[in-house]
Amino acid sequence: MDTYTDYLMLIAPPKNVIYDIGRYKRASARVIGDFPGMNSPAHISINHQHRCKPFTARHAISQMSEKLGLLTPQELQISNFKYFTHGQTGFTIYACVVTNDHVDRWFKGVQNSMRVIQKHSIPHITVAKNIPPDKFKMLWPKFEQCKFQTSFIADKLTVLERETYVQHSKWRIFKEYRFGERLMEY
């Protein structure tokens, strides 16, 4: 890629969790209709870099290997649903990653390994992102009463890449880093 690129660093849950969150997304679409991100696989976003020069970004990403390899895999508990508000314009419904001091330190370690300087973000798995208030009012009562519990071992960080200015550019795996192991090349 010679143009600008975007990078998305994420933790992908196992197939059973992706399937379960996908069921909630499809059920949401039956209530409110199609929405952006409806077909996006479940994941926990760690960092999103926009409009990067590939030669610079790729070098910086390769530098993460050593520090990420020092982190151990972490069991993550997912419990029920909450939502974020986006001012008066929308709401995001998500599955909650249960945090405590140990899990918070682990996520900060992941971000520090990438030299991410950002305000504290809440680890979560998005179900319906930035939906309008009228659709949120229809959908939230169904999630509010729902009981969802699962867990998985977060054992790798996936780095996705796509061209910034190419219309309908698709994300593809650029690198995967296993926590506690060396880099896996693609």
Salt bridges, closest charged atoms under 4 A:
ASP6 OD2 - ARG162 NE 3.46
ASP155 OD2 - ARG178 NH1 3.17
GLU161 OE2 - ARG58 NH2 3.11
GLU161 OE1 - ARG172 NH2 2.67
GLU176 OE2 - LYS156 NZ 3.33
GLU185 OE1 - LYS175 NZ 2.95
